[in-house]
Amino acid sequence: MVERFHETENLMTRRTIKLIHQGRYAAEIPVELVEDDTGWSPYLSVEDATMLDAVRKALREGDVAAAAKYGRVFALVQVAG
């Protein structure tokens, strides 16, 4: 059997904030970026990518409470123009 993914010895993570914008809402979501010695680095874990998709969907549907389970949510207000 051919293994599709390989383990790396130099795996490191760092915390960062991703900003998700949908319609009149924005959310700051804390995630971990995975850094390793491959050409795909840095990348999100499957769990964090799924979480960002859930936040994006909740904001698109106007479900602020669901999005707020994952991070800070803001309502955007146009002030000029």
Distance bins in CASP14 RR format, pairs under 12 A and 6 or more apart:
PFRMAT RR
TARGET T0000
AUTHOR 0000-0000-0000
RMODE 2
METHOD distances of the structure
MODEL  1
5 36 0 0 0 0 0 1 0 0 0 0 0
5 38 0 0 0 0 1 0 0 0 0 0 0
5 40 0 0 0 0 0 1 0 0 0 0 0
5 46 0 0 0 0 0 1 0 0 0 0 0
6 36 0 0 0 0 0 1 0 0 0 0 0
6 37 0 0 0 0 0 1 0 0 0 0 0
6 38 0 0 0 0 1 0 0 0 0 0 0
6 40 0 0 0 0 0 1 0 0 0 0 0
7 36 0 0 0 0 1 0 0 0 0 0 0
7 37 0 0 0 0 0 1 0 0 0 0 0
7 38 0 0 0 0 0 1 0 0 0 0 0
8 34 0 0 0 0 1 0 0 0 0 0 0
8 35 0 0 0 0 1 0 0 0 0 0 0
8 36 1 0 1 0 0 0 0 0 0 0 0
8 37 1 0 1 0 0 0 0 0 0 0 0
8 38 1 0 0 1 0 0 0 0 0 0 0
8 39 0 0 0 0 0 1 0 0 0 0 0
8 40 0 0 0 0 0 1 0 0 0 0 0
8 41 0 0 0 0 1 0 0 0 0 0 0
8 43 0 0 0 0 0 1 0 0 0 0 0
9 36 0 0 0 0 1 0 0 0 0 0 0
9 37 1 0 0 1 0 0 0 0 0 0 0
9 38 0 0 0 0 0 1 0 0 0 0 0
10 34 0 0 0 0 0 1 0 0 0 0 0
10 35 0 0 0 0 1 0 0 0 0 0 0
10 36 1 0 1 0 0 0 0 0 0 0 0
10 37 1 0 1 0 0 0 0 0 0 0 0
10 38 0 0 0 0 1 0 0 0 0 0 0
10 41 0 0 0 0 1 0 0 0 0 0 0
11 32 0 0 0 0 0 1 0 0 0 0 0
11 33 0 0 0 0 0 1 0 0 0 0 0
11 34 1 0 0 1 0 0 0 0 0 0 0
11 35 1 0 0 1 0 0 0 0 0 0 0
11 36 1 0 1 0 0 0 0 0 0 0 0
11 37 0 0 0 0 1 0 0 0 0 0 0
11 38 0 0 0 0 1 0 0 0 0 0 0
11 41 0 0 0 0 1 0 0 0 0 0 0
11 42 0 0 0 0 0 1 0 0 0 0 0
11 43 0 0 0 0 0 1 0 0 0 0 0
11 45 0 0 0 0 0 1 0 0 0 0 0
12 32 0 0 0 0 0 1 0 0 0 0 0
12 33 0 0 0 0 1 0 0 0 0 0 0
12 34 1 0 0 1 0 0 0 0 0 0 0
12 35 1 0 1 0 0 0 0 0 0 0 0
12 36 1 0 0 1 0 0 0 0 0 0 0
12 37 0 0 0 0 1 0 0 0 0 0 0
12 41 0 0 0 0 1 0 0 0 0 0 0
12 42 0 0 0 0 1 0 0 0 0 0 0
13 31 0 0 0 0 1 0 0 0 0 0 0
13 32 1 0 1 0 0 0 0 0 0 0 0
13 33 1 0 0 1 0 0 0 0 0 0 0
13 34 1 0 1 0 0 0 0 0 0 0 0
13 35 1 0 0 1 0 0 0 0 0 0 0
13 36 0 0 0 0 1 0 0 0 0 0 0
13 41 0 0 0 0 0 1 0 0 0 0 0
13 42 0 0 0 0 1 0 0 0 0 0 0
13 43 0 0 0 0 0 1 0 0 0 0 0
13 44 0 0 0 0 0 1 0 0 0 0 0
13 45 0 0 0 0 1 0 0 0 0 0 0
13 48 0 0 0 0 0 1 0 0 0 0 0
14 30 0 0 0 0 0 1 0 0 0 0 0
14 31 0 0 0 0 1 0 0 0 0 0 0
14 32 1 0 0 1 0 0 0 0 0 0 0
14 33 1 0 1 0 0 0 0 0 0 0 0
14 34 0 0 0 0 1 0 0 0 0 0 0
14 35 1 0 0 1 0 0 0 0 0 0 0
14 36 0 0 0 0 0 1 0 0 0 0 0
14 41 0 0 0 0 0 1 0 0 0 0 0
14 42 1 0 0 1 0 0 0 0 0 0 0
14 43 0 0 0 0 0 1 0 0 0 0 0
14 44 0 0 0 0 0 1 0 0 0 0 0
15 29 0 0 0 0 0 1 0 0 0 0 0
15 30 1 0 0 1 0 0 0 0 0 0 0
15 31 1 0 0 1 0 0 0 0 0 0 0
15 32 1 0 1 0 0 0 0 0 0 0 0
15 33 1 0 0 1 0 0 0 0 0 0 0
15 34 0 0 0 0 0 1 0 0 0 0 0
15 35 0 0 0 0 0 1 0 0 0 0 0
15 42 0 0 0 0 0 1 0 0 0 0 0
15 48 0 0 0 0 0 1 0 0 0 0 0
16 28 0 0 0 0 0 1 0 0 0 0 0
16 29 0 0 0 0 1 0 0 0 0 0 0
16 30 1 0 0 1 0 0 0 0 0 0 0
16 31 1 0 0 1 0 0 0 0 0 0 0
16 32 1 0 0 1 0 0 0 0 0 0 0
16 33 1 0 1 0 0 0 0 0 0 0 0
16 34 0 0 0 0 0 1 0 0 0 0 0
16 35 0 0 0 0 0 1 0 0 0 0 0
16 42 0 0 0 0 1 0 0 0 0 0 0
16 44 0 0 0 0 1 0 0 0 0 0 0
16 48 0 0 0 0 0 1 0 0 0 0 0
16 52 0 0 0 0 0 1 0 0 0 0 0
17 26 0 0 0 0 0 1 0 0 0 0 0
17 27 0 0 0 0 1 0 0 0 0 0 0
17 28 1 0 1 0 0 0 0 0 0 0 0
17 29 1 0 0 1 0 0 0 0 0 0 0
17 30 1 0 1 0 0 0 0 0 0 0 0
17 31 1 0 0 1 0 0 0 0 0 0 0
17 32 0 0 0 0 0 1 0 0 0 0 0
17 33 0 0 0 0 0 1 0 0 0 0 0
17 48 0 0 0 0 0 1 0 0 0 0 0
17 52 0 0 0 0 0 1 0 0 0 0 0
17 70 0 0 0 0 0 1 0 0 0 0 0
17 71 0 0 0 0 1 0 0 0 0 0 0
17 72 0 0 0 0 1 0 0 0 0 0 0
18 26 0 0 0 0 0 1 0 0 0 0 0
18 27 0 0 0 0 1 0 0 0 0 0 0
18 28 1 0 0 1 0 0 0 0 0 0 0
18 29 1 0 1 0 0 0 0 0 0 0 0
18 30 0 0 0 0 1 0 0 0 0 0 0
18 31 1 0 1 0 0 0 0 0 0 0 0
18 32 0 0 0 0 0 1 0 0 0 0 0
18 33 0 0 0 0 1 0 0 0 0 0 0
18 42 0 0 0 0 0 1 0 0 0 0 0
18 44 0 0 0 0 1 0 0 0 0 0 0
18 48 0 0 0 0 1 0 0 0 0 0 0
18 49 0 0 0 0 1 0 0 0 0 0 0
18 51 0 0 0 0 1 0 0 0 0 0 0
18 52 1 0 0 1 0 0 0 0 0 0 0
18 53 0 0 0 0 0 1 0 0 0 0 0
18 55 0 0 0 0 1 0 0 0 0 0 0
18 56 0 0 0 0 0 1 0 0 0 0 0
18 70 0 0 0 0 0 1 0 0 0 0 0
18 71 0 0 0 0 0 1 0 0 0 0 0
18 72 0 0 0 0 0 1 0 0 0 0 0
19 25 0 0 0 0 0 1 0 0 0 0 0
19 26 1 0 0 1 0 0 0 0 0 0 0
19 27 1 0 0 1 0 0 0 0 0 0 0
19 28 1 0 0 1 0 0 0 0 0 0 0
19 29 1 0 0 1 0 0 0 0 0 0 0
19 30 0 0 0 0 0 1 0 0 0 0 0
19 31 0 0 0 0 0 1 0 0 0 0 0
19 52 0 0 0 0 0 1 0 0 0 0 0
19 55 0 0 0 0 0 1 0 0 0 0 0
19 56 0 0 0 0 0 1 0 0 0 0 0
19 59 0 0 0 0 0 1 0 0 0 0 0
19 71 0 0 0 0 0 1 0 0 0 0 0
19 72 0 0 0 0 0 1 0 0 0 0 0
19 73 0 0 0 0 0 1 0 0 0 0 0
19 74 0 0 0 0 1 0 0 0 0 0 0
19 76 0 0 0 0 0 1 0 0 0 0 0
20 26 1 0 0 1 0 0 0 0 0 0 0
20 27 1 0 1 0 0 0 0 0 0 0 0
20 28 0 0 0 0 1 0 0 0 0 0 0
20 29 1 0 0 1 0 0 0 0 0 0 0
20 30 0 0 0 0 0 1 0 0 0 0 0
20 31 0 0 0 0 0 1 0 0 0 0 0
20 48 0 0 0 0 0 1 0 0 0 0 0
20 49 0 0 0 0 0 1 0 0 0 0 0
20 51 0 0 0 0 0 1 0 0 0 0 0
20 52 1 0 0 1 0 0 0 0 0 0 0
20 53 0 0 0 0 1 0 0 0 0 0 0
20 54 0 0 0 0 0 1 0 0 0 0 0
20 55 1 0 1 0 0 0 0 0 0 0 0
20 56 1 0 1 0 0 0 0 0 0 0 0
20 57 0 0 0 0 0 1 0 0 0 0 0
20 58 0 0 0 0 1 0 0 0 0 0 0
20 59 1 0 0 1 0 0 0 0 0 0 0
20 60 0 0 0 0 1 0 0 0 0 0 0
20 67 0 0 0 0 1 0 0 0 0 0 0
20 70 0 0 0 0 1 0 0 0 0 0 0
20 71 0 0 0 0 1 0 0 0 0 0 0
20 72 0 0 0 0 0 1 0 0 0 0 0
20 73 0 0 0 0 1 0 0 0 0 0 0
20 74 0 0 0 0 0 1 0 0 0 0 0
20 76 0 0 0 0 0 1 0 0 0 0 0
21 27 0 0 0 0 1 0 0 0 0 0 0
21 28 0 0 0 0 0 1 0 0 0 0 0
21 29 0 0 0 0 0 1 0 0 0 0 0
21 52 0 0 0 0 0 1 0 0 0 0 0
21 55 0 0 0 0 0 1 0 0 0 0 0
21 56 0 0 0 0 1 0 0 0 0 0 0
21 59 0 0 0 0 1 0 0 0 0 0 0
21 60 0 0 0 0 0 1 0 0 0 0 0
21 67 0 0 0 0 0 1 0 0 0 0 0
21 73 0 0 0 0 0 1 0 0 0 0 0
21 74 0 0 0 0 1 0 0 0 0 0 0
21 75 0 0 0 0 0 1 0 0 0 0 0
21 76 1 0 0 1 0 0 0 0 0 0 0
22 52 0 0 0 0 0 1 0 0 0 0 0
22 53 0 0 0 0 0 1 0 0 0 0 0
22 54 0 0 0 0 0 1 0 0 0 0 0
22 55 0 0 0 0 1 0 0 0 0 0 0
22 56 1 0 1 0 0 0 0 0 0 0 0
22 57 0 0 0 0 1 0 0 0 0 0 0
22 58 0 0 0 0 1 0 0 0 0 0 0
22 59 1 1 0 0 0 0 0 0 0 0 0
22 60 1 0 1 0 0 0 0 0 0 0 0
22 61 0 0 0 0 1 0 0 0 0 0 0
22 62 0 0 0 0 1 0 0 0 0 0 0
22 63 0 0 0 0 0 1 0 0 0 0 0
22 64 0 0 0 0 0 1 0 0 0 0 0
22 67 0 0 0 0 1 0 0 0 0 0 0
22 73 0 0 0 0 0 1 0 0 0 0 0
22 74 0 0 0 0 0 1 0 0 0 0 0
22 75 0 0 0 0 0 1 0 0 0 0 0
22 76 0 0 0 0 1 0 0 0 0 0 0
23 56 0 0 0 0 0 1 0 0 0 0 0
23 59 1 0 0 1 0 0 0 0 0 0 0
23 60 1 0 0 1 0 0 0 0 0 0 0
23 61 0 0 0 0 0 1 0 0 0 0 0
23 62 0 0 0 0 1 0 0 0 0 0 0
23 64 0 0 0 0 0 1 0 0 0 0 0
23 67 0 0 0 0 0 1 0 0 0 0 0
23 74 0 0 0 0 0 1 0 0 0 0 0
23 75 0 0 0 0 1 0 0 0 0 0 0
23 76 1 0 0 1 0 0 0 0 0 0 0
23 78 0 0 0 0 0 1 0 0 0 0 0
24 59 0 0 0 0 1 0 0 0 0 0 0
24 60 0 0 0 0 0 1 0 0 0 0 0
24 62 0 0 0 0 1 0 0 0 0 0 0
24 64 0 0 0 0 0 1 0 0 0 0 0
24 73 0 0 0 0 0 1 0 0 0 0 0
24 74 0 0 0 0 1 0 0 0 0 0 0
24 75 1 0 0 1 0 0 0 0 0 0 0
24 76 1 0 1 0 0 0 0 0 0 0 0
24 77 0 0 0 0 1 0 0 0 0 0 0
24 78 0 0 0 0 1 0 0 0 0 0 0
25 55 0 0 0 0 1 0 0 0 0 0 0
25 56 0 0 0 0 0 1 0 0 0 0 0
25 57 0 0 0 0 0 1 0 0 0 0 0
25 58 0 0 0 0 1 0 0 0 0 0 0
25 59 1 0 1 0 0 0 0 0 0 0 0
25 60 0 0 0 0 1 0 0 0 0 0 0
25 61 0 0 0 0 0 1 0 0 0 0 0
25 62 1 0 0 1 0 0 0 0 0 0 0
25 63 0 0 0 0 1 0 0 0 0 0 0
25 64 1 0 0 1 0 0 0 0 0 0 0
25 65 0 0 0 0 0 1 0 0 0 0 0
25 66 0 0 0 0 0 1 0 0 0 0 0
25 67 1 0 0 1 0 0 0 0 0 0 0
25 68 0 0 0 0 0 1 0 0 0 0 0
25 71 0 0 0 0 0 1 0 0 0 0 0
25 72 0 0 0 0 0 1 0 0 0 0 0
25 73 1 0 0 1 0 0 0 0 0 0 0
25 74 1 0 0 1 0 0 0 0 0 0 0
25 75 1 0 0 1 0 0 0 0 0 0 0
25 76 1 0 0 1 0 0 0 0 0 0 0
25 77 0 0 0 0 0 1 0 0 0 0 0
26 55 0 0 0 0 0 1 0 0 0 0 0
26 56 0 0 0 0 0 1 0 0 0 0 0
26 59 1 0 0 1 0 0 0 0 0 0 0
26 64 0 0 0 0 0 1 0 0 0 0 0
26 67 0 0 0 0 1 0 0 0 0 0 0
26 71 0 0 0 0 0 1 0 0 0 0 0
26 72 0 0 0 0 1 0 0 0 0 0 0
26 73 1 0 0 1 0 0 0 0 0 0 0
26 74 1 0 1 0 0 0 0 0 0 0 0
26 75 0 0 0 0 1 0 0 0 0 0 0
26 76 1 0 1 0 0 0 0 0 0 0 0
26 77 0 0 0 0 0 1 0 0 0 0 0
27 51 0 0 0 0 0 1 0 0 0 0 0
27 52 0 0 0 0 1 0 0 0 0 0 0
27 54 0 0 0 0 0 1 0 0 0 0 0
27 55 1 0 1 0 0 0 0 0 0 0 0
27 56 0 0 0 0 1 0 0 0 0 0 0
27 57 0 0 0 0 0 1 0 0 0 0 0
27 58 0 0 0 0 1 0 0 0 0 0 0
27 59 1 0 0 1 0 0 0 0 0 0 0
27 60 0 0 0 0 0 1 0 0 0 0 0
27 62 0 0 0 0 0 1 0 0 0 0 0
27 63 0 0 0 0 0 1 0 0 0 0 0
27 64 0 0 0 0 1 0 0 0 0 0 0
27 65 0 0 0 0 0 1 0 0 0 0 0
27 66 0 0 0 0 0 1 0 0 0 0 0
27 67 1 0 1 0 0 0 0 0 0 0 0
27 68 1 0 0 1 0 0 0 0 0 0 0
27 69 0 0 0 0 0 1 0 0 0 0 0
27 70 1 0 0 1 0 0 0 0 0 0 0
27 71 1 0 0 1 0 0 0 0 0 0 0
27 72 1 0 0 1 0 0 0 0 0 0 0
27 73 1 0 1 0 0 0 0 0 0 0 0
27 74 1 0 0 1 0 0 0 0 0 0 0
27 75 0 0 0 0 0 1 0 0 0 0 0
27 76 0 0 0 0 0 1 0 0 0 0 0
28 52 0 0 0 0 0 1 0 0 0 0 0
28 55 0 0 0 0 1 0 0 0 0 0 0
28 59 0 0 0 0 0 1 0 0 0 0 0
28 67 0 0 0 0 0 1 0 0 0 0 0
28 68 0 0 0 0 0 1 0 0 0 0 0
28 70 0 0 0 0 1 0 0 0 0 0 0
28 71 1 0 0 1 0 0 0 0 0 0 0
28 72 1 0 1 0 0 0 0 0 0 0 0
28 73 0 0 0 0 1 0 0 0 0 0 0
28 74 1 0 0 1 0 0 0 0 0 0 0
29 44 0 0 0 0 0 1 0 0 0 0 0
29 48 0 0 0 0 1 0 0 0 0 0 0
29 49 0 0 0 0 0 1 0 0 0 0 0
29 50 0 0 0 0 0 1 0 0 0 0 0
29 51 1 0 0 1 0 0 0 0 0 0 0
29 52 1 0 0 1 0 0 0 0 0 0 0
29 53 0 0 0 0 0 1 0 0 0 0 0
29 54 0 0 0 0 1 0 0 0 0 0 0
29 55 1 0 1 0 0 0 0 0 0 0 0
29 56 0 0 0 0 1 0 0 0 0 0 0
29 58 0 0 0 0 0 1 0 0 0 0 0
29 59 0 0 0 0 0 1 0 0 0 0 0
29 67 0 0 0 0 1 0 0 0 0 0 0
29 68 0 0 0 0 0 1 0 0 0 0 0
29 69 0 0 0 0 0 1 0 0 0 0 0
29 70 1 0 1 0 0 0 0 0 0 0 0
29 71 1 0 1 0 0 0 0 0 0 0 0
29 72 0 0 0 0 1 0 0 0 0 0 0
29 73 0 0 0 0 1 0 0 0 0 0 0
29 74 0 0 0 0 0 1 0 0 0 0 0
30 44 0 0 0 0 0 1 0 0 0 0 0
30 48 0 0 0 0 1 0 0 0 0 0 0
30 51 0 0 0 0 1 0 0 0 0 0 0
30 52 0 0 0 0 0 1 0 0 0 0 0
30 55 0 0 0 0 0 1 0 0 0 0 0
30 70 0 0 0 0 1 0 0 0 0 0 0
30 71 1 0 0 1 0 0 0 0 0 0 0
30 72 0 0 0 0 1 0 0 0 0 0 0
31 42 0 0 0 0 0 1 0 0 0 0 0
31 43 0 0 0 0 0 1 0 0 0 0 0
31 44 1 0 1 0 0 0 0 0 0 0 0
31 45 0 0 0 0 1 0 0 0 0 0 0
31 46 0 0 0 0 0 1 0 0 0 0 0
31 47 0 0 0 0 1 0 0 0 0 0 0
31 48 1 0 1 0 0 0 0 0 0 0 0
31 49 0 0 0 0 1 0 0 0 0 0 0
31 50 0 0 0 0 0 1 0 0 0 0 0
31 51 1 0 0 1 0 0 0 0 0 0 0
31 52 1 0 0 1 0 0 0 0 0 0 0
31 53 0 0 0 0 0 1 0 0 0 0 0
31 55 0 0 0 0 0 1 0 0 0 0 0
31 70 0 0 0 0 1 0 0 0 0 0 0
31 71 0 0 0 0 0 1 0 0 0 0 0
32 42 0 0 0 0 1 0 0 0 0 0 0
32 43 0 0 0 0 0 1 0 0 0 0 0
32 44 1 0 0 1 0 0 0 0 0 0 0
32 45 1 0 0 1 0 0 0 0 0 0 0
32 46 0 0 0 0 0 1 0 0 0 0 0
32 47 0 0 0 0 1 0 0 0 0 0 0
32 48 1 0 0 1 0 0 0 0 0 0 0
32 49 0 0 0 0 0 1 0 0 0 0 0
32 51 0 0 0 0 0 1 0 0 0 0 0
32 52 0 0 0 0 0 1 0 0 0 0 0
33 40 0 0 0 0 0 1 0 0 0 0 0
33 41 0 0 0 0 1 0 0 0 0 0 0
33 42 1 0 1 0 0 0 0 0 0 0 0
33 43 1 0 0 1 0 0 0 0 0 0 0
33 44 1 0 0 1 0 0 0 0 0 0 0
33 45 0 0 0 0 1 0 0 0 0 0 0
33 48 0 0 0 0 1 0 0 0 0 0 0
33 49 0 0 0 0 0 1 0 0 0 0 0
34 40 0 0 0 0 1 0 0 0 0 0 0
34 41 1 0 0 1 0 0 0 0 0 0 0
34 42 1 0 0 1 0 0 0 0 0 0 0
34 43 1 0 1 0 0 0 0 0 0 0 0
34 44 1 0 0 1 0 0 0 0 0 0 0
34 45 1 0 0 1 0 0 0 0 0 0 0
34 46 0 0 0 0 0 1 0 0 0 0 0
34 47 0 0 0 0 0 1 0 0 0 0 0
34 48 0 0 0 0 1 0 0 0 0 0 0
34 49 0 0 0 0 0 1 0 0 0 0 0
35 41 1 0 1 0 0 0 0 0 0 0 0
35 42 1 0 1 0 0 0 0 0 0 0 0
35 43 0 0 0 0 1 0 0 0 0 0 0
35 44 0 0 0 0 0 1 0 0 0 0 0
35 45 0 0 0 0 0 1 0 0 0 0 0
36 42 0 0 0 0 1 0 0 0 0 0 0
36 43 0 0 0 0 1 0 0 0 0 0 0
36 45 0 0 0 0 0 1 0 0 0 0 0
42 48 0 0 0 0 0 1 0 0 0 0 0
43 49 0 0 0 0 1 0 0 0 0 0 0
44 50 0 0 0 0 1 0 0 0 0 0 0
44 51 0 0 0 0 1 0 0 0 0 0 0
44 52 1 0 0 1 0 0 0 0 0 0 0
44 53 0 0 0 0 0 1 0 0 0 0 0
45 51 0 0 0 0 1 0 0 0 0 0 0
45 52 0 0 0 0 0 1 0 0 0 0 0
46 52 0 0 0 0 0 1 0 0 0 0 0
46 53 0 0 0 0 0 1 0 0 0 0 0
47 53 0 0 0 0 0 1 0 0 0 0 0
47 54 0 0 0 0 0 1 0 0 0 0 0
47 70 0 0 0 0 0 1 0 0 0 0 0
48 54 0 0 0 0 0 1 0 0 0 0 0
48 55 0 0 0 0 0 1 0 0 0 0 0
48 70 0 0 0 0 1 0 0 0 0 0 0
49 55 0 0 0 0 0 1 0 0 0 0 0
49 56 0 0 0 0 0 1 0 0 0 0 0
50 56 0 0 0 0 0 1 0 0 0 0 0
50 57 0 0 0 0 0 1 0 0 0 0 0
50 70 0 0 0 0 0 1 0 0 0 0 0
51 57 0 0 0 0 0 1 0 0 0 0 0
51 58 0 0 0 0 0 1 0 0 0 0 0
51 66 0 0 0 0 0 1 0 0 0 0 0
51 67 0 0 0 0 0 1 0 0 0 0 0
51 69 0 0 0 0 1 0 0 0 0 0 0
51 70 1 0 1 0 0 0 0 0 0 0 0
51 71 0 0 0 0 1 0 0 0 0 0 0
52 58 0 0 0 0 0 1 0 0 0 0 0
52 59 0 0 0 0 0 1 0 0 0 0 0
52 67 0 0 0 0 0 1 0 0 0 0 0
52 70 0 0 0 0 1 0 0 0 0 0 0
52 71 0 0 0 0 0 1 0 0 0 0 0
53 59 0 0 0 0 0 1 0 0 0 0 0
53 60 0 0 0 0 0 1 0 0 0 0 0
53 67 0 0 0 0 0 1 0 0 0 0 0
53 70 0 0 0 0 0 1 0 0 0 0 0
54 60 0 0 0 0 0 1 0 0 0 0 0
54 61 0 0 0 0 0 1 0 0 0 0 0
54 63 0 0 0 0 0 1 0 0 0 0 0
54 66 1 0 0 1 0 0 0 0 0 0 0
54 67 0 0 0 0 1 0 0 0 0 0 0
54 68 0 0 0 0 0 1 0 0 0 0 0
54 69 0 0 0 0 1 0 0 0 0 0 0
54 70 1 0 0 1 0 0 0 0 0 0 0
54 71 0 0 0 0 0 1 0 0 0 0 0
55 61 0 0 0 0 0 1 0 0 0 0 0
55 62 0 0 0 0 0 1 0 0 0 0 0
55 63 0 0 0 0 1 0 0 0 0 0 0
55 64 0 0 0 0 0 1 0 0 0 0 0
55 65 0 0 0 0 0 1 0 0 0 0 0
55 66 0 0 0 0 1 0 0 0 0 0 0
55 67 1 0 1 0 0 0 0 0 0 0 0
55 68 0 0 0 0 1 0 0 0 0 0 0
55 69 0 0 0 0 1 0 0 0 0 0 0
55 70 1 0 1 0 0 0 0 0 0 0 0
55 71 1 0 0 1 0 0 0 0 0 0 0
55 72 0 0 0 0 0 1 0 0 0 0 0
55 73 0 0 0 0 1 0 0 0 0 0 0
56 62 0 0 0 0 0 1 0 0 0 0 0
56 63 0 0 0 0 0 1 0 0 0 0 0
56 66 0 0 0 0 0 1 0 0 0 0 0
56 67 0 0 0 0 1 0 0 0 0 0 0
56 70 0 0 0 0 0 1 0 0 0 0 0
56 73 0 0 0 0 0 1 0 0 0 0 0
57 63 0 0 0 0 1 0 0 0 0 0 0
57 66 0 0 0 0 1 0 0 0 0 0 0
57 67 0 0 0 0 1 0 0 0 0 0 0
57 70 0 0 0 0 0 1 0 0 0 0 0
58 64 1 0 0 1 0 0 0 0 0 0 0
58 65 0 0 0 0 1 0 0 0 0 0 0
58 66 1 1 0 0 0 0 0 0 0 0 0
58 67 1 0 1 0 0 0 0 0 0 0 0
58 68 0 0 0 0 1 0 0 0 0 0 0
58 69 0 0 0 0 1 0 0 0 0 0 0
58 70 0 0 0 0 1 0 0 0 0 0 0
58 71 0 0 0 0 0 1 0 0 0 0 0
58 73 0 0 0 0 1 0 0 0 0 0 0
59 65 0 0 0 0 0 1 0 0 0 0 0
59 66 0 0 0 0 1 0 0 0 0 0 0
59 67 1 0 1 0 0 0 0 0 0 0 0
59 68 0 0 0 0 0 1 0 0 0 0 0
59 70 0 0 0 0 0 1 0 0 0 0 0
59 71 0 0 0 0 0 1 0 0 0 0 0
59 73 1 0 0 1 0 0 0 0 0 0 0
59 74 0 0 0 0 0 1 0 0 0 0 0
59 75 0 0 0 0 0 1 0 0 0 0 0
59 76 0 0 0 0 0 1 0 0 0 0 0
60 66 0 0 0 0 0 1 0 0 0 0 0
60 67 0 0 0 0 1 0 0 0 0 0 0
61 67 0 0 0 0 1 0 0 0 0 0 0
62 68 0 0 0 0 0 1 0 0 0 0 0
62 73 0 0 0 0 1 0 0 0 0 0 0
62 75 0 0 0 0 0 1 0 0 0 0 0
63 69 0 0 0 0 1 0 0 0 0 0 0
63 70 0 0 0 0 0 1 0 0 0 0 0
63 73 0 0 0 0 1 0 0 0 0 0 0
64 70 0 0 0 0 0 1 0 0 0 0 0
64 71 0 0 0 0 0 1 0 0 0 0 0
64 72 0 0 0 0 0 1 0 0 0 0 0
64 73 1 0 1 0 0 0 0 0 0 0 0
64 74 0 0 0 0 1 0 0 0 0 0 0
64 75 0 0 0 0 1 0 0 0 0 0 0
65 71 0 0 0 0 0 1 0 0 0 0 0
65 73 0 0 0 0 1 0 0 0 0 0 0
66 73 0 0 0 0 1 0 0 0 0 0 0
67 73 1 0 1 0 0 0 0 0 0 0 0
67 74 0 0 0 0 0 1 0 0 0 0 0
67 75 0 0 0 0 0 1 0 0 0 0 0
68 74 0 0 0 0 0 1 0 0 0 0 0
68 75 0 0 0 0 0 1 0 0 0 0 0
END
